[in-house]
Amino acid sequence: MYAVIQTGGKQYRVSEGTTLRVEKIAADEGASIEIDKVLMVADGDDIKVGAPYVEGGKVTATVKAHGKGKKVRIIKFKRRKHHLKRQGHRQAYTEIEVTGISAG
């Protein structure tokens, strides 16, 4: 059984026991969260597709950790103009583990 969920503007295919990194969620480590934006649930040949979300579908997950990703370096350079601008960015993430899927 697997599901396609939407969180943080991105879509993920998950099944029970899957660990993934998503955009930062405001929840404490060890807390249980429910994601109700379920786009599709598949259990063998039984497939439910939402329009846009599956009615009554939800995915429960446990927050494992919070952190920051690898540094991305941004450089803006204009030749012959004596212009160089450097900037760095580290995207915050939340690592979750899927504990349950229900189709509703």
C-alpha distances in whole Angstrom, upper triangle without the diagonal:
4,7,11,13,17,19,23,23,20,17,14,11,9,6,8,11,12,15,17,20,21,24,26,25,27,26,27,26,24,23,20,19,17,16,17,17,13,14,11,8,6,4,7,10,10,10,11,14,16,20,20,17,15,17,16,13,13,12,14,15,18,21,22,25,27,29,30,30,32,35,36,39,41,44,46,50,52,55,59,58,58,54,51,49,46,43,40,37,34,31,29,26,23,21,18,15,12,12,10,8,10,10,14
4,7,10,13,16,19,19,17,13,10,7,6,4,7,11,10,13,14,17,17,20,23,22,25,24,25,24,23,22,19,18,16,14,14,14,11,11,8,6,5,7,9,12,11,10,11,12,14,18,17,15,13,16,16,12,12,10,13,14,17,19,20,23,24,26,27,26,29,32,32,36,37,41,43,46,49,51,55,54,54,51,48,45,42,39,36,33,30,27,26,23,21,18,16,14,10,12,10,8,10,10,14
4,6,10,13,16,16,14,10,8,6,5,6,9,12,11,14,14,16,15,18,20,19,22,22,24,23,22,21,18,16,13,11,11,10,7,7,5,4,6,9,12,13,12,10,9,10,11,14,14,11,10,13,13,9,9,8,11,13,16,18,20,22,23,25,26,25,28,31,31,34,35,39,41,44,47,50,53,52,52,49,46,43,41,38,35,31,29,25,24,21,19,18,15,14,10,12,10,7,9,9,12
4,7,10,13,13,10,7,5,4,6,9,12,14,12,14,13,15,13,16,19,18,21,21,24,23,23,22,19,16,14,11,11,9,6,5,5,7,9,12,14,16,14,11,11,9,10,13,12,10,10,14,14,11,10,10,13,14,17,18,20,22,22,24,24,23,26,28,28,32,32,36,38,41,43,46,50,49,49,45,43,40,38,35,32,29,26,23,22,19,18,17,15,14,12,14,13,10,12,11,14
4,7,10,10,8,6,5,7,7,10,13,15,13,14,12,13,11,13,15,15,18,18,21,21,21,19,16,13,11,8,8,6,5,6,7,9,12,15,18,19,17,14,13,11,11,13,11,9,10,13,13,10,9,8,11,12,15,16,18,20,20,21,22,22,24,27,27,30,31,34,36,39,42,45,49,47,47,44,41,38,36,33,30,26,24,21,20,17,15,15,13,13,11,14,13,10,12,12,14
4,7,7,6,4,6,9,11,14,16,17,15,15,13,13,10,11,13,13,16,17,20,21,21,19,17,14,12,8,9,6,6,7,10,12,15,19,21,22,20,17,15,13,12,13,11,9,12,14,15,12,11,10,13,13,16,16,19,19,19,20,21,20,23,25,24,28,28,32,33,37,39,42,46,44,44,41,38,35,33,30,27,24,22,18,17,15,14,15,14,15,13,16,16,14,15,15,17
4,5,6,7,8,11,12,15,17,18,15,14,12,11,7,7,10,9,12,14,17,18,19,17,15,12,11,8,9,7,9,11,14,16,19,21,24,26,24,21,19,17,15,16,14,12,15,17,17,14,12,11,13,12,14,14,16,16,16,17,17,17,21,22,22,26,26,30,31,35,38,41,44,43,42,39,36,33,31,27,25,21,19,15,14,12,11,12,12,14,13,16,16,15,17,17,19
4,6,8,10,14,15,18,20,20,17,16,13,11,7,5,8,8,12,14,17,18,20,18,17,14,14,11,13,11,13,14,17,19,22,25,28,29,27,24,22,20,18,19,16,15,18,20,20,18,16,15,16,15,16,15,17,16,15,15,15,15,18,20,19,22,23,26,28,32,34,37,41,39,39,35,33,29,27,24,21,18,16,12,11,10,11,13,13,16,16,19,20,19,21,21,23
4,7,10,14,16,19,21,22,19,18,15,13,10,8,11,12,15,18,21,22,23,22,20,17,16,13,14,11,13,13,16,19,21,25,27,28,27,23,21,19,17,17,14,14,17,19,20,18,17,16,18,18,20,18,20,20,18,19,18,17,20,21,20,23,23,26,27,31,33,36,40,38,38,35,32,29,27,24,22,19,18,14,14,13,14,16,16,19,18,21,21,20,21,21,23
4,7,10,13,16,19,20,16,16,12,11,8,9,12,13,17,19,21,22,23,22,20,17,16,13,14,11,12,11,14,17,19,22,24,25,24,21,20,17,16,17,14,14,17,19,20,18,16,15,17,17,19,18,19,19,18,18,18,16,19,20,19,23,23,26,28,31,34,37,40,39,39,35,33,30,28,25,23,19,18,14,15,13,14,14,15,17,16,20,20,18,20,20,22
4,7,10,13,16,17,14,14,12,12,10,11,14,15,19,20,22,22,23,22,20,17,15,12,13,10,9,9,11,13,15,19,21,22,21,17,16,14,14,15,13,12,14,17,18,15,14,13,16,15,18,18,19,20,19,20,20,19,21,23,22,26,26,29,31,34,37,40,43,42,42,39,36,33,31,28,26,23,21,17,17,15,15,15,14,15,14,18,17,16,17,17,20
4,6,10,13,14,11,11,9,10,9,12,15,15,19,19,22,21,21,20,18,16,15,12,13,11,10,10,10,12,14,16,18,20,19,16,16,15,15,17,15,14,15,18,18,15,14,12,14,13,16,16,17,18,18,19,19,18,21,23,23,26,27,31,33,36,39,41,45,44,44,41,38,35,32,30,27,23,21,18,17,14,14,13,12,13,11,15,15,13,16,16,19
4,7,11,12,9,11,10,12,12,15,18,18,22,21,23,22,22,21,19,17,16,13,14,12,10,10,9,10,10,13,15,17,16,14,14,13,14,17,16,14,14,18,18,14,13,11,14,14,16,17,18,20,21,22,22,21,23,26,26,29,30,34,36,39,42,44,48,47,47,44,41,38,36,33,30,27,24,21,21,17,16,15,13,13,11,14,13,12,14,14,18
4,7,8,6,8,9,11,12,15,17,17,20,20,21,20,19,19,16,15,13,12,13,13,10,11,10,10,11,12,14,17,16,14,15,15,16,19,18,15,15,18,17,13,12,9,11,10,13,15,16,18,19,21,22,21,23,27,27,31,32,36,38,41,44,47,50,50,49,46,43,40,37,34,31,28,25,22,21,17,15,13,11,9,7,10,10,9,12,13,17
4,6,6,9,11,14,15,18,20,19,22,21,22,21,19,19,16,15,14,13,15,15,12,14,12,10,10,10,12,16,15,14,15,16,17,21,20,17,16,19,17,14,12,9,11,11,13,16,16,19,21,23,24,24,26,29,30,34,36,39,41,45,48,50,54,53,53,49,46,43,40,37,34,31,28,25,23,20,17,15,12,10,7,8,8,8,11,13,16
4,6,9,11,15,16,19,21,19,22,20,21,19,17,17,14,14,14,14,16,16,14,16,15,12,12,12,14,18,17,17,17,19,20,23,22,19,18,20,18,14,12,9,9,9,11,14,15,18,20,23,25,24,27,30,32,35,37,41,43,47,50,52,56,55,55,51,48,45,42,39,35,32,29,26,24,20,17,15,11,8,5,5,6,7,11,13,16
4,6,10,13,15,19,20,19,21,19,19,17,15,16,14,15,15,15,18,19,17,19,18,16,16,16,17,21,21,20,21,22,23,26,25,22,21,23,21,18,15,12,11,9,10,13,12,15,18,20,23,22,25,28,30,34,36,39,42,45,49,51,55,54,53,50,46,43,40,37,34,30,27,24,22,19,16,13,10,6,5,6,8,10,14,17,20
4,6,10,12,16,17,17,20,19,19,17,16,16,15,15,15,14,17,17,16,17,16,15,15,16,18,21,21,20,20,21,22,25,23,21,20,23,21,18,15,12,11,9,11,12,12,14,16,18,20,19,22,25,26,30,32,36,39,42,45,48,51,50,50,46,43,40,37,34,30,27,24,21,20,16,14,10,8,6,5,8,10,11,15,17,20
4,7,10,13,15,15,18,16,17,14,14,15,14,14,15,14,18,18,17,19,19,18,19,20,21,25,24,23,23,23,24,26,24,22,22,24,23,20,17,13,12,9,9,10,9,11,13,14,16,16,18,22,23,27,29,33,36,39,43,45,49,48,47,43,40,37,34,31,27,24,21,18,16,13,10,7,6,4,7,10,12,14,18,20,23
4,6,10,12,13,16,15,16,14,15,15,15,14,15,14,17,16,16,17,18,18,19,21,23,25,25,23,23,22,23,25,23,21,21,24,23,19,17,13,13,10,11,10,10,11,12,13,14,13,16,19,20,24,26,30,32,36,39,42,45,44,43,40,37,34,31,28,24,21,18,15,13,10,8,6,6,7,8,12,14,15,19,21,23
4,7,9,10,14,14,15,14,15,15,15,14,15,14,17,17,17,18,20,20,22,24,26,28,28,25,25,24,24,26,23,22,23,25,24,21,18,15,15,12,12,10,10,9,9,10,10,10,13,16,17,21,23,27,29,33,36,39,42,41,40,37,33,30,27,24,21,17,14,11,10,6,6,4,6,9,11,15,17,18,21,23,25
4,6,8,12,13,15,14,16,15,15,13,14,12,15,14,15,16,18,19,21,24,26,28,27,25,24,22,21,23,20,19,21,23,22,19,17,14,14,12,12,10,11,11,10,11,11,11,14,17,17,21,22,26,29,32,35,38,42,40,39,36,33,30,27,23,20,17,14,10,9,6,5,6,8,11,12,15,17,17,20,22,24
4,6,10,12,14,15,17,16,16,14,15,13,16,15,16,18,20,22,24,27,29,31,30,27,26,24,23,24,21,20,22,24,23,21,18,16,16,14,14,12,13,12,10,10,10,11,14,16,16,19,21,24,26,30,33,36,39,38,37,33,31,27,25,21,18,14,12,8,7,5,6,9,10,14,15,18,20,20,22,24,25
4,7,9,11,12,14,14,15,13,14,13,17,16,18,20,23,24,27,29,32,34,32,29,28,26,25,26,23,22,24,25,24,22,19,17,16,14,13,10,12,10,7,9,9,11,15,16,17,21,22,26,28,31,34,38,41,39,38,34,31,28,25,21,19,15,12,9,6,4,5,8,10,14,16,19,20,21,23,25,26
4,6,9,10,13,11,12,9,11,11,14,14,17,19,22,23,26,28,31,33,31,28,27,25,24,25,22,20,22,23,22,20,16,15,14,12,11,9,11,10,9,11,13,15,18,20,21,24,25,29,31,35,38,41,44,42,41,38,35,31,29,25,22,18,16,13,9,8,6,9,10,13,14,17,18,19,21,23,24
4,7,10,12,10,12,10,12,13,16,17,19,22,25,25,28,30,34,36,34,31,29,28,26,27,24,22,24,24,23,22,18,17,15,14,13,10,13,11,10,12,14,17,21,22,23,26,27,31,33,37,40,43,46,44,43,39,36,33,30,26,24,20,17,15,11,10,9,12,12,15,17,18,20,21,23,25,25
4,7,9,7,8,8,11,13,16,17,19,23,25,25,28,29,32,35,33,31,29,28,27,28,26,23,24,24,22,21,17,16,13,11,10,7,10,10,9,13,15,18,22,24,25,29,30,34,36,40,43,46,49,47,46,42,39,36,33,29,26,23,20,17,13,12,9,11,11,13,15,16,18,20,21,24,24
4,6,5,9,10,13,15,19,20,22,26,27,27,30,31,34,37,35,33,32,31,30,31,29,26,27,27,25,24,20,18,15,12,10,7,9,8,9,12,16,19,22,24,26,29,31,35,37,41,44,47,50,48,47,43,40,37,34,30,27,24,20,18,14,13,10,11,11,14,16,16,19,21,23,26,27
4,5,9,11,14,16,20,21,23,26,27,27,29,30,33,36,34,32,31,31,30,32,30,27,28,28,26,24,20,17,14,11,8,5,6,6,7,11,15,17,21,23,26,29,31,35,38,41,44,47,50,49,47,44,40,37,34,30,27,24,20,18,14,12,9,9,9,11,14,15,18,20,23,26,27
4,7,10,13,16,19,21,22,25,26,25,27,28,31,34,32,31,30,30,30,32,30,27,27,27,25,23,19,16,13,10,6,5,6,8,11,14,18,20,24,26,29,32,34,38,41,44,48,51,54,52,50,47,44,40,37,34,30,27,23,21,18,15,11,11,9,10,12,12,15,18,21,24,25
4,6,10,13,16,19,20,23,25,24,26,27,30,33,31,30,28,28,27,29,27,24,24,24,22,20,16,14,11,9,6,6,8,10,12,16,19,21,25,27,30,33,35,39,41,45,48,51,54,52,51,47,44,41,38,34,31,27,24,22,18,15,12,12,10,11,12,12,14,17,19,22,22
4,7,10,13,16,17,20,21,20,23,23,27,29,27,26,25,25,24,26,24,21,21,21,18,16,13,11,7,6,4,6,10,12,14,18,21,23,26,29,31,34,36,40,42,46,49,52,55,53,52,49,46,42,39,36,32,29,26,23,19,16,13,12,9,10,10,9,11,13,15,18,19
4,7,10,12,14,17,19,18,21,22,26,28,26,24,22,22,21,23,21,18,18,18,16,14,10,8,6,5,6,7,11,13,14,18,20,22,25,28,29,33,34,38,40,44,47,50,53,51,51,47,44,40,38,34,31,27,24,21,18,15,12,12,9,10,9,10,11,12,14,16,17
4,6,9,10,14,16,15,18,20,23,25,23,21,19,19,17,19,18,14,14,14,12,10,7,6,5,6,9,11,14,16,17,20,23,24,27,30,31,34,35,39,41,45,48,51,54,52,52,48,45,42,39,36,33,29,26,23,20,17,14,14,11,12,10,10,9,10,11,13,13
4,6,7,11,13,13,16,18,22,23,21,19,17,16,14,16,14,11,12,13,11,9,6,5,6,8,11,12,15,17,17,20,22,23,26,28,29,32,33,37,39,42,45,48,52,50,50,46,43,40,37,34,31,27,25,21,19,16,14,14,11,12,10,11,10,10,11,12,13
4,6,9,11,12,16,18,21,22,20,17,14,14,12,13,12,8,9,9,8,6,5,7,9,11,14,16,19,21,21,24,25,26,29,31,31,35,35,39,40,44,47,50,53,52,51,48,45,42,40,36,34,30,28,24,22,19,17,18,15,15,13,14,12,10,10,10,10
4,6,9,11,15,18,21,22,19,16,13,12,10,11,9,6,8,9,10,8,7,8,11,13,16,17,20,22,21,23,24,25,28,30,29,33,33,37,38,41,44,47,51,49,49,45,43,40,38,34,32,28,26,23,21,19,17,18,16,16,14,16,14,12,12,12,12
4,6,7,11,14,17,18,15,13,10,9,8,10,8,5,6,8,9,6,6,7,11,13,17,18,21,23,23,25,26,26,29,31,31,34,35,38,40,43,46,49,52,51,51,47,45,42,40,36,34,30,28,24,23,20,19,18,16,16,13,15,12,10,10,9,10
4,7,10,14,16,17,14,11,9,6,5,8,6,5,6,9,11,9,10,11,14,16,20,21,24,25,25,27,27,27,29,31,31,34,34,38,39,42,45,48,51,50,50,47,44,41,39,36,34,31,29,25,24,22,21,21,18,18,16,18,15,12,12,10,12
4,7,10,13,13,11,7,6,5,6,9,9,7,6,10,11,9,10,11,15,17,20,22,24,26,27,28,29,28,31,33,33,36,37,40,41,45,47,50,53,53,53,49,47,44,42,39,37,33,31,28,27,24,22,22,19,18,15,17,14,11,11,9,12
4,7,10,11,8,6,5,7,9,12,12,10,8,11,11,8,9,10,13,16,19,22,24,26,27,29,30,29,32,35,35,38,39,42,44,47,50,53,56,55,55,52,49,46,44,41,38,35,33,29,28,25,23,22,19,17,14,15,12,8,8,6,10
4,6,7,6,4,6,8,11,15,15,13,11,14,14,11,13,13,16,18,21,24,25,28,29,31,32,31,33,36,36,40,41,44,46,49,51,54,58,57,57,54,51,48,46,43,40,37,35,31,30,27,25,23,21,19,15,16,13,10,10,9,12
4,6,5,6,9,12,15,18,19,17,14,16,16,13,14,14,17,19,22,25,26,29,31,33,34,33,36,39,39,42,44,47,49,52,55,57,61,60,60,57,54,51,49,46,43,40,37,34,33,29,27,25,22,19,16,16,13,10,10,9,13
4,6,7,11,14,17,20,21,19,17,19,19,17,18,18,20,22,25,28,29,31,33,35,36,35,37,40,40,44,45,48,50,53,56,58,62,62,62,58,55,53,50,48,45,42,39,36,35,31,30,27,24,22,19,19,16,14,14,13,16
4,6,10,12,16,19,20,19,17,19,19,17,19,20,22,24,28,30,32,34,36,38,39,37,39,42,42,45,46,50,51,54,57,59,63,62,63,59,57,54,52,49,47,43,41,38,37,34,32,30,27,25,22,22,19,16,16,14,17
4,7,10,13,17,18,16,13,15,16,14,16,17,20,23,26,29,31,33,35,37,38,37,39,42,42,45,46,49,51,54,57,59,63,62,62,59,56,54,52,49,46,43,40,37,36,33,31,29,26,24,20,20,17,14,13,11,13
4,6,10,13,14,13,11,13,14,12,15,16,19,21,25,27,29,32,33,35,35,34,37,39,39,42,43,46,48,51,53,56,59,59,59,56,53,51,48,46,43,40,38,34,33,30,29,27,24,23,19,20,17,13,12,10,13
4,7,10,11,10,7,10,11,10,13,14,18,20,24,26,29,31,32,34,35,34,36,39,38,42,42,46,47,50,52,55,59,58,58,55,52,50,48,45,42,39,37,33,32,29,28,27,24,23,19,20,16,13,11,8,10
4,7,8,7,6,9,12,10,13,15,19,21,25,26,29,31,31,33,33,32,35,37,36,39,40,43,44,47,49,52,56,55,55,52,49,47,45,42,40,37,35,31,31,28,27,26,24,23,20,21,18,14,13,10,12
4,5,4,4,7,10,9,12,14,18,20,24,26,28,30,30,32,32,32,35,36,36,39,39,42,43,46,48,51,55,54,54,51,48,46,44,41,39,35,34,30,29,27,26,26,23,23,20,21,18,15,13,10,12
3,5,7,9,12,12,15,17,21,23,27,28,31,32,32,33,34,33,36,37,36,39,39,42,42,46,47,51,54,53,53,50,48,45,44,41,39,36,34,31,30,28,27,28,26,26,23,24,22,18,17,14,14
4,7,9,12,12,14,16,19,21,25,26,28,30,29,31,31,30,33,34,33,36,36,39,40,43,45,48,51,50,51,47,45,42,41,38,36,33,31,28,27,25,25,25,23,24,21,23,21,18,17,14,15
4,6,9,8,10,12,16,18,22,23,26,27,27,29,30,29,32,34,33,37,37,40,41,44,47,50,53,52,52,48,46,43,41,38,36,33,31,27,26,24,23,23,21,21,18,20,17,14,13,11,11
4,6,5,8,11,15,18,21,23,26,28,28,30,32,31,34,36,36,39,39,43,44,47,50,53,56,55,55,52,49,46,44,41,39,35,33,30,28,26,24,24,21,21,18,18,15,12,10,7,8
4,5,9,12,15,19,22,24,27,29,30,32,34,34,37,39,39,42,42,46,47,50,52,56,59,57,58,54,52,49,47,43,41,38,36,32,30,28,26,26,23,23,19,20,16,13,11,8,7
4,7,10,13,16,20,22,25,28,28,31,33,33,36,39,39,42,43,46,48,51,54,57,60,59,59,55,53,49,47,44,41,38,35,32,30,27,25,25,21,21,17,17,14,11,8,6,4
4,7,10,14,17,20,23,25,26,28,30,30,33,36,36,39,40,44,45,49,51,54,58,56,56,53,50,47,45,41,39,35,33,29,27,24,22,21,18,18,14,14,11,8,6,4,5
4,7,10,13,16,19,21,22,25,27,27,31,33,34,37,38,42,43,47,50,53,56,55,55,51,48,45,43,39,36,33,30,26,24,21,19,18,15,14,11,11,8,6,6,7,7
4,7,10,13,16,18,19,22,24,25,28,31,31,35,36,40,42,45,48,51,55,53,53,49,46,43,41,37,34,31,28,24,22,19,16,15,11,10,7,8,6,5,6,9,10
4,7,10,13,16,17,21,23,24,27,30,31,35,36,40,42,46,49,52,55,54,53,50,47,43,41,37,34,30,27,24,21,18,15,13,10,9,6,6,5,6,9,12,13
4,7,9,12,14,17,20,21,24,27,29,32,34,38,40,44,47,50,53,52,51,47,44,41,38,35,31,28,24,21,18,15,11,10,6,5,4,5,7,9,12,15,16
4,6,9,12,15,18,20,23,26,28,32,34,37,40,44,47,50,53,52,50,47,44,40,37,34,30,27,23,21,17,14,10,9,6,5,6,7,10,13,15,19,20
4,6,8,12,15,17,20,23,25,28,31,34,37,40,44,47,50,48,47,44,40,37,34,30,27,23,20,17,14,11,7,6,5,7,9,10,13,16,18,21,23
4,7,10,14,15,18,22,24,27,30,34,37,40,43,46,49,48,47,43,40,37,33,30,26,23,19,17,14,11,8,5,5,7,10,12,15,18,21,24,26
4,7,10,12,16,18,21,24,27,31,34,37,40,43,46,45,43,40,36,33,30,26,23,20,16,14,11,9,6,5,7,10,13,15,18,21,24,27,28
4,7,10,13,16,18,22,24,27,30,34,37,40,43,42,40,36,33,30,27,23,20,16,13,11,8,6,5,6,9,12,16,18,21,23,26,28,29
4,7,10,12,15,18,21,24,27,30,34,37,40,38,37,33,30,27,23,20,16,13,10,9,6,5,6,8,12,15,18,21,24,25,28,31,32
4,7,9,11,14,17,20,23,27,30,33,36,35,33,30,26,23,20,16,13,10,6,6,4,6,9,10,14,17,20,23,26,27,30,32,34
4,6,9,12,15,19,22,25,29,31,34,33,32,28,25,22,18,15,12,9,5,5,6,7,10,11,15,18,21,24,26,27,31,32,34
4,6,10,13,16,20,23,26,28,32,31,29,26,23,20,16,14,10,8,6,8,10,11,14,15,18,21,24,27,30,31,34,35,38
4,6,10,13,16,19,23,25,28,27,26,23,19,16,13,10,6,6,5,8,11,13,16,18,21,24,27,30,33,34,37,38,40
4,7,10,13,16,20,22,26,25,23,20,17,14,11,8,6,5,6,9,12,14,18,19,23,26,28,32,34,34,37,38,40
4,7,10,13,17,19,22,21,20,17,13,11,7,6,5,7,9,12,15,18,22,23,27,30,32,36,38,38,41,42,44
4,7,10,14,16,19,18,17,14,11,8,6,5,6,8,11,13,17,20,23,25,29,32,34,38,39,39,42,43,45
4,6,10,13,16,15,14,10,7,6,5,6,9,11,15,17,21,23,27,29,32,36,38,41,43,43,46,46,48
4,7,10,13,12,11,8,6,5,7,9,12,14,18,20,23,26,30,32,35,38,40,44,45,45,48,48,50
4,6,10,9,9,6,5,6,9,12,15,17,21,23,27,30,33,35,39,42,44,47,49,49,51,51,53
4,7,6,7,5,7,9,12,15,18,21,25,27,30,33,37,39,42,45,47,50,52,52,54,54,56
4,5,7,7,9,12,15,18,21,24,27,30,33,36,40,41,45,48,50,53,55,54,57,57,59
4,6,8,10,14,17,20,24,27,30,33,36,39,43,45,48,51,53,57,58,58,60,60,62
4,5,9,12,15,19,22,25,29,31,35,38,41,44,47,50,52,56,57,57,59,59,61
4,7,10,13,17,20,24,27,30,33,36,40,42,46,49,51,55,56,56,59,59,61
4,7,10,13,17,20,24,26,30,33,37,39,42,45,48,51,53,53,55,56,57
4,7,10,14,17,21,23,27,30,33,36,39,42,44,48,50,50,52,53,55
4,7,10,14,17,20,23,26,30,32,36,39,41,45,47,47,49,50,52
4,7,10,14,17,20,23,27,29,33,36,38,42,44,44,47,48,49
4,7,11,13,16,20,23,26,29,33,35,38,40,41,43,44,46
4,7,10,13,16,20,22,26,29,32,35,37,38,40,42,43
4,6,10,13,16,19,22,26,28,31,33,34,37,38,40
4,6,9,13,15,19,22,25,28,30,31,34,35,37
4,6,10,13,16,19,22,25,27,28,30,32,34
4,7,10,13,17,19,23,25,26,28,30,32
4,7,10,13,16,19,21,22,25,27,28
4,6,10,13,15,18,19,22,24,26
4,7,10,13,16,18,21,23,25
4,7,9,12,14,17,20,22
4,6,9,12,15,18,20
4,6,8,12,14,17
4,7,10,14,16
4,7,10,12
4,7,9
4,6
4
